[in-house]
Amino acid sequence: MIAEQTLTEHYYRVRLHSEAICRGLETEDYVVQPVADVSPPKWHLGHTTWFWENFVLVPNAPHYRIFHQDFSYVFNSYYETVGKRVLRTDRGNLSRPTVAGVYAYRAYVDEQMSRFLDTADLSPELHALIILGLNHEQQHQELLITDIKFILGHNPLQPAIKMPILENPLSVSRPSLVIPEGIYTVGYQANENQQPGSFYFDNEVGAHKVYLNKTTLAGNLVTNEAYLAFVEAGGYQNFRHWLSDGWAWVKTNAVQAPLYWHQVDGEWWNYTFDGLKPVDLDAPVCHVSHYEADAYARWKGQRLPTEFEWEVAAVDSAAVDSNQQLNWGARWEWTNSAYLPYPGFITAEGAVGEYNGKFMSSQMVLRGASVATSEGHSRPTYRNFFQPDKRWQYTGIRLANQ
């Protein structure tokens, strides 16, 4: 685990990164909520602060005084155990507290947390809760980036903004990866080679064996150029490529291309944090739903990998014929696996138990990480999950053979 004397530094490093993400925003940008899935940046900054106040300081710091009596109602997300909360769809109506008030809230809680971490004798359970809180804030840092992009990408002016990420990193071509037929162990496994402070979510544990047929995974993600061929071949007009729900989604929402793609005078453009730019044909395709990823794979006569095929290829380099691991981290990669519990999964007691388990329905697993994932917040066993229509995250496609 992270040494006690460095925990305060780690706390501040994570907290400061949340604010760095918002550095290019104007005050008006902090409050916008275009759709229910996208929370205003101000709300993210308040919610991650509420986590520290509600779960760490209130129950553990002697004589702690809450910053504001209404903030638990305002910044609770989905924790039924904690109490009432503002409806998710109403977060954009929170003109109060002000942006300045939220930053004052952060400063107050940070000062109190600094004192607490420097003086408290932390039990292993409390130390683990603090590490969970840091990872919780890192999750919201990725949501901050993607929510800000959705907010500005749906602004008619499509403004540019400085953001501490490289949306389209340079990629190196990799050969395909062959997974031999066999039995493999998947799931998070603690071992003596792991770094101190190694973290995992409860949905990753429960290492177990799975049988895999011989499978070939593409060494590279699908590029914009390759996906554009699907678009121009009428992929969004042909029901034969789509799952029934996916085809209904295409028709209902008049979807014609990935999110942020715009056709202007016969040319395809893409909104990025640098503003509206021509689609970068060499970059991996991004902001596609599971429906789109699956339809593209069917059009190519292939499929999406399962989450276990992906993990074996990413972790077990000895298992693949090319003796190479997957080149991952640019995009969250849709898999063909439903988000379900591992064998022996147990929901923790209290509010922390609401973190992952109650969402194990009607969602698909994504593996890897993305350019928006915070440093140190990725590992091959990480199980991200979203409903199959969602595409505002940095989601991409890797193909597997049929």
FINU-859185 format. One record per residue (C-alpha): residue in one letter; z, y, x. Coordinates in steps of 0.001 Angstrom, whole numbers, padded with zeros to 6 digits, always signed. Example, Ala and Ser with C-alpha at 12.3 -4.5 7.8 and 13.67 -1.06 7.14 Angstrom:
BEGIN
a+007800-004500+012300s+007140-001060+013670
# end
This chain:
BEGIN
m+000000+000000+000000i-000367+003625+001059a+002542+004660+003280e+005129+006781+001482q+004769+009669+003930t+001036+009985+003178l+001170+009591-000588t+001515+013338-001190e-001529+014034+000984h-003514+011402-000877y-002428+012914-004184y-003593+016399-003192r-006878+015117-001780v-007734+013546-005116r-006518+016510-007155l-008456+019053-005103h-011678+017086-005480s-011478+017425-009282e-011386+021189-008896a-014157+021173-006271i-016470+019499-008793c-015921+022454-011146r-016299+025168-008525g-019804+026200-009631l-018950+026519-013334e-018738+029730-015288t-015843+030119-017721e-018131+029446-020692d-019213+026091-019197y-015675+024709-019363v-015502+024517-023164v-018865+023082-024275q-019024+019656-025970p-022636+018852-026952v-021863+015310-028212a-018758+013224-028844d-019136+011190-025624v-019117+014327-023457s-015769+016063-023037p-015489+019703-021937p-014658+020069-018212k-011502+021956-019175w-010298+018950-021131h-010799+016579-018175l-008773+018887-015921g-006001+019020-018495h-006025+015326-019354t-005727+014155-015747t-002792+016561-015336w-001188+015290-018541f-001295+011778-017084w+000956+012840-014185e+003289+014804-016412n+003614+012204-019157f+003665+008940-017201v+005331+009973-013922l+007337+013190-014184v+008807+013037-017691p+010298+009532-017377n+011170+009647-013662a+011827+013202-012372p+015389+014369-013164h+015585+017677-015042y+011789+017978-015344r+010714+020549-017924i+007332+020050-019605f+004831+022845-019118h+003940+023268-022802q+005094+021347-025849d+001598+021130-027390f-000206+019816-024325s+000550+016147-024982y-001191+016492-028354v-004105+018390-026798f-004727+016222-023717n-003857+012689-024822s-007088+010696-024890y-006728+007337-026653y-003128+006239-025983e-001764+005205-029363t+001567+004386-027692v+002057+008027-026669g+001493+009596-030077k-000851+011915-031981r-003822+013561-030300v-006752+015868-030962l-009779+013989-032267r-012294+013345-029514t-015001+015131-031477d-012822+018281-031638r-012248+018751-027917g-014976+021390-027828n-013045+023436-030379l-010172+023984-027946s-010795+027599-026982r-007047+027569-026338p-005448+026733-023989t-007635+028929-021844v-009313+027850-018618a-006784+029939-016710g-003998+028250-018665v-005273+024797-017726y-005430+025707-014043a-001885+027082-014313y-000879+023740-015842r-002434+021890-012907a-000663+024111-010378y+002702+023621-012100v+002411+019845-012289d+001083+019604-008716e+004090+021512-007409q+006454+019265-009368m+004634+016125-008210s+004804+017282-004595r+008578+017678-004837f+008922+014349-006578l+006790+012410-004091d+008576+013990-001121t+012075+013189-002380a+011944+010187-004708d+012696+006649-003619l+009716+005003-005273s+010040+001498-006621p+007034-000822-006151e+006283-000429-009869l+006324+003365-009716h+004246+003371-006545a+001674+001164-008301l+001648+003551-011281i+000919+006498-008993i-001955+004634-007343l-003260+003841-010836g-003023+007542-011661l-005085+008457-008617n-007766+005966-009595h-007608+007250-013168e-008326+010766-011922q-011195+009483-009783q-012706+007911-012883h-012538+011294-014573q-014146+012923-011548e-017256+010863-012185l-017061+011741-015874l-016682+015412-014929i-019922+015264-012948t-021890+013446-015614d-020457+015525-018472i-021271+018751-016639k-024816+017504-016081f-025170+016708-019791i-023827+020129-020754l-026143+022039-018407g-029064+019656-018917h-028987+020449-022628n-028698+024175-022063p-032147+025609-022916l-032176+027389-019533q-031437+024125-017651p-029577+026001-014904a-029037+024769-011362i-025507+024388-010019k-023960+023337-006730m-022381+019911-007020p-020805+017878-004177i-023154+014893-004582l-026641+013898-003438e-028338+012721-006613n-031238+010892-004950p-030078+009483-001594l-032603+008055+000840s-033072+004347+000304v-033988+001595+002744s-036261-001169+001541r-034467-004509+001332p-035838-008022+000800s-035061-010013-002316l-031843-012017-002342v-031805-015702-003225i-028559-017159-004580p-028559-020939-004176e-027501-023091-007092g-023805-023788-006944i-020242-023028-007922y-018790-019673-006841t-015474-017882-007156v-015638-014446-008789g-013018-011806-009512y-010648-009816-007341q-008903-011903-004674a-006183-010486-002450n-006426-011505+001210e-004938-010585+004554n-008032-008638+005636q-007733-005972+002937q-006733-002443+003815p-003252-001170+002894g-003268+000470-000518s-006052-001764-001868f-006396-001201-005584y-007891-003109-008485f-007881-002757-012266d-006398-005427-014495n-009829-006442-015788e-010876-007541-012264v-008106-010078-011644g-008146-013677-012745a-010384-015059-010031h-012207-018088-011390k-015126-020346-010674v-018555-020027-012243y-021662-022150-011967l-024889-020300-011152n-028435-021588-011214k-030664-020666-008283t-031470-017017-008804t-033431-014309-007032l-032266-010703-007254a-034460-007778-006252g-033344-006167-003011n-034080-002696-004366l-033424-000841-007576v-036318-000049-009906t-037834+003300-008898n-038991+006184-011064e-042577+005332-010129a-042182+001750-011326y-040457+002842-014525l-043084+005505-015173a-045664+002710-015357f-043652+001235-018247v-043579+004623-019992e-047307+005218-019554a-048129+001665-020672g-046609+002488-024062g-043349+000676-023430y-041476+002882-025900q-044082+002242-028613n-044176-001576-028439f-041396-003403-030273r-042152-006651-028439h-040235-005494-025348w-037068-004522-027191l-033994-006177-028601s-033659-005523-032329d-030808-003037-031870g-032672-001408-029011w-035838-000948-031047a-033811+000579-033892w-032203+002927-031341v-035614+003981-029986k-036982+004741-033457t-033849+006450-034777n-033528+008727-031736a-037259+009147-030967v-036636+008053-027364q-039712+008300-025141a-038348+008319-021574p-035101+008273-019581l-032537+010965-020276y-033410+014318-018646w-037136+013481-018366h-039435+016090-019912q-043215+016009-020203v-044686+019444-019524d-048468+019947-019609g-049020+016238-019051e-046632+015999-016081w-043170+014459-016027w-040239+016605-014927n-036577+015705-014472y-033461+017839-014850t-031179+017625-011796f-028378+019795-010466d-031138+021643-008601g-032727+022534-011938l-035913+021147-013483k-037963+019340-010820p-040964+016999-010794v-039854+013397-011144d-039122+011994-007686l-041226+008855-007745d-039395+007226-004832a-035886+007668-006254p-034253+004869-008259v-034629+005430-011983c-031523+006905-013538h-029859+007667-016862v-031260+004675-018731s-029464+002701-021425h-028926-001043-021394y-031590-001225-024093e-034087+000485-021799a-033102-001600-018779d-033499-004807-020774a-036848-003715-022270y-038228-002822-018844a-037139-006200-017457r-038838-008023-020340w-042009-005982-019801k-041989-007126-016177g-041421-010740-017204q-037981-010724-015606r-034385-010066-016699l-031190-008281-015762p-028739-010220-013582t-025418-011371-014948e-022350-009655-013565f-021440-012832-011668e-024847-013134-010035w-024516-009513-008988e-021022-010022-007537v-021962-013135-005592a-024947-011344-004074a-022794-008311-003218v-019789-010178-001815d-020903-013539-000479s-023509-012757+002169a-023374-016358+003366a-024558-017490-000052v-027918-015733+000041d-030924-017056+001951s-031704-013711+003580n-028097-013498+004840q-027918-009911+003553q-025785-008282+000934l-027020-006066-001861n-027727-002448-001066w-025677-000883-003857g-023917+002377-004708a-026694+004747-005766r-026644+003780-009445w-024372+001844-011754e-026392-001298-012410w-026639-002711-015908t-025983-006436-016112n-026726-008865-018888s-023020-009668-019335a-020839-008647-022234y-017538-007025-021297l-015003-009789-021907p-011620-010765-020424y-011355-013093-017447p-009350-016307-017870g-005652-015564-018070f-006095-011850-018791i-002826-010352-020013t-002488-006925-021577a+000295-004988-019884e+003196-003638-021914g+003238+000003-022973a+000560+002682-022723v-000870+001328-019451g-001872-001783-021376e-004318+000338-023389y-006322+001148-020276n-008979-001608-020308g-008214-004544-022545k-008658-002941-025942f-012274-002012-025135m-013436-005621-024688s-015831-005533-027616s-019449-004421-028096q-019844-003207-024510m-021900-004334-021517v-020777-004606-017907l-022179-002422-015141r-021601-003238-011491g-021591-001297-008240a-021055+002451-008130s-023122+005637-008278v-023702+008820-006326a-021070+010407-008579t-018388+007813-007792s-015538+009280-005759e-015067+008141-002177g-012894+005042-001963h-013289+004249-005653s-015796+001397-005480r-015673-002314-004685p-017851-005324-005539t-015419-006641-008161y-015226-003330-010088r-016187-003851-013757n-017506-000702-015398f-018440-000941-019072f-020256+001079-021714q-021936+000542-025058p-025608-000470-024630d-026990+002850-025910k-025131+005044-023399r-027125+006633-020590w-025456+009868-019495q-023904+008069-016517y-025904+007436-013333t-027175+004089-014566g-030072+002155-013056i-031878-001196-013026r-031989-004195-010702l-034172-007126-011729a-033567-010865-011528n-036021-013701-011935q-036292-015459-015302
# end
